[in-house]
Amino acid sequence: MEQKFSDKRRIYNKRYNNISKTMINKKTIIAMMLALVGMAGQAKVYKTIKSPEVMVQADVLMGELKIDEVMMTDIVSADTTIILNYGGMMDVDTITISKSSATFKQLQEAEAVIQGLTEQYAKNRAILNYVLSHPDSDGSVYLLNHVQGMSNGKKILSSISERVRNGNMKKLYDAFDAGIKEFDSMTAKTRIAIPIGEEAKDFTLEDINGQQLTLSSLRGRYVMIDFWGSWCVNCIAAFPDIKQFYEEHRDKLEILGVAIHDKKEAWKKAAEKNELPWRQVLDTEGEGSVAELYGIVAAPTYVLIDPAGKVIEWSIGEHEAIREHFLQ
């Protein structure tokens, strides 16, 4: 049966964390979509911005505008064309594609690659394999809508041919390219705080049993710190993949979950509900917190530390770069 390209598809419906009013623009939203970060679930005062293509619910809290549900992006279909709407806030752009064109057929083919895939790690692998073998397909740009993680987004953008970059999907390519550059700027604080090759900054926090746990006490094995929160939908969605990763390498790997911007009861409940088999600690708030020490700007953030206590990798929104260290 022929794969039908969706007449109407919700491409983005993600949650975002700590975006100030001055930072909200299309580049920023696309950057945060690629990172797939979470948002604190405090009491919300909503205001809603609507247009035919976009719906944004904004949480006004402590003088900051935080995005909760960001954008509904539609593919509007007619008999002879489709219009791909994308963008952030009220800044919506369109790409009009003829259904008889090669581009439309390439979009159909690309969508078929991820059909039926529910596990994000498997979806990312399928997308990367497709893009690397189809750098001259307009569908490769479309798949940026479905890939998770900045490192994957960068791999896709760098693999796409010059013809495609300047062809029918140029607007979408340029939007994601600008979003990644914006994200690199936003995460400068993290890069400074977690330099690769340097000794991981030590800390002591209370674990889920009320005991004090010090990071350096775990030396002698690899340690992956998972900065997460009970409020972070994407952190929790990643747990099945992380559990599988942990089981495959638990002979040489420790995982330390550090719950940030969380309440003790909510944190404990989430850890128990998700049956997390690795160590868990709760971060303090404000100045002197581990999140501040490590320059954490988004969740989930993963930090990999070698047995000698040195940082060898970190990533935001996905842990594939971490996993690759165990495939070498």
C-alpha positions, 0 to 999 in steps of 0.5 A: 500500500502506498504511504500517504503523506499526512494531510495534517500533522502535528510536527512540534508539541514539545516543552521548553524550559527557562526562556526569557522574554527577550530570547523568544524568537523563531531561532530560539524556539527551533533551537529548543525543539532540537534539544527537546528540553523540559519545563518546570511544572509549577503553578501556571498562569496561562495566556494563549496566543493563537493564529490559524497555524500556531498556538502558544500557551505561555506560563508567566512566572517570576517575570519570565515567559516560559513556553509550555505547549509550543506551536501546532504546525500543519501540512495543509493539503490541496488537490495539487499542492501542500503547504508546509507551515512552520515557525515560532510564535506569530512568525510563521513561514510556508513552503508550497510543494506541488504533489507532482514534484520530486520533492513531494515524493521525497517527503513521502519516502522520508516519512515512511522511514520513521513510520511505526517507530516509537522508540526515539533512539531507534527513530534517530538511528533510522533518520541518520542512516537515511540522511547519510545515504540520501544527502541529495533528498529534500526529505532529509531536511524534512526529517529534522522535524523528527530527530532528537538532539543537537548532535544529530541535528548538526550531523544532518545539516552538515550531510545535506547537499548544497543543492538541497540546502538551496532548493525547495526546502531552503527556508526550513534548512535555514531555520534549523541552521539558525536554530542550532547556532542560537542554541550553541550561543545559549549553551555557552555557559554549559561548555564553560562549566563542563570542559571536556578533559577536566576533572568533574566538579565534586559535590555532595547531595542527599540521596533518596534514602536520606544519606549523603552521597559524594560524586567522587565516591563513585570513581573507578567506574564510568559515571553518567550524571542525568540532570532531570526532574519529575516535571520534565516530560522528555527526561522521563520519556528517555528512561526506557532507553537509559535503562537498556543502556544501563543494563548493557553496561552496568558492569562498568557504569554507574548512573547518578540521577540529579533531580533539579528544580524539584520538590522532594515528594514529587522527585521520590514519587517519580523515581519510584513510579519509573522504577529507576535502578540507579542512584538518585540525589536531589539538588538544592535550589539557587546559588550553590546548586549543582545545576548552577555549578555545572551550568545546566540550562536545560533538562535532560542534560547528561554528563559522562565521567571516566573512571579517573573522574574526568569529563569525557562527554556531555549532551543536552536532550539526548544521550547518543553521544554518551552511548557511542563511547561504549561502542568504541 
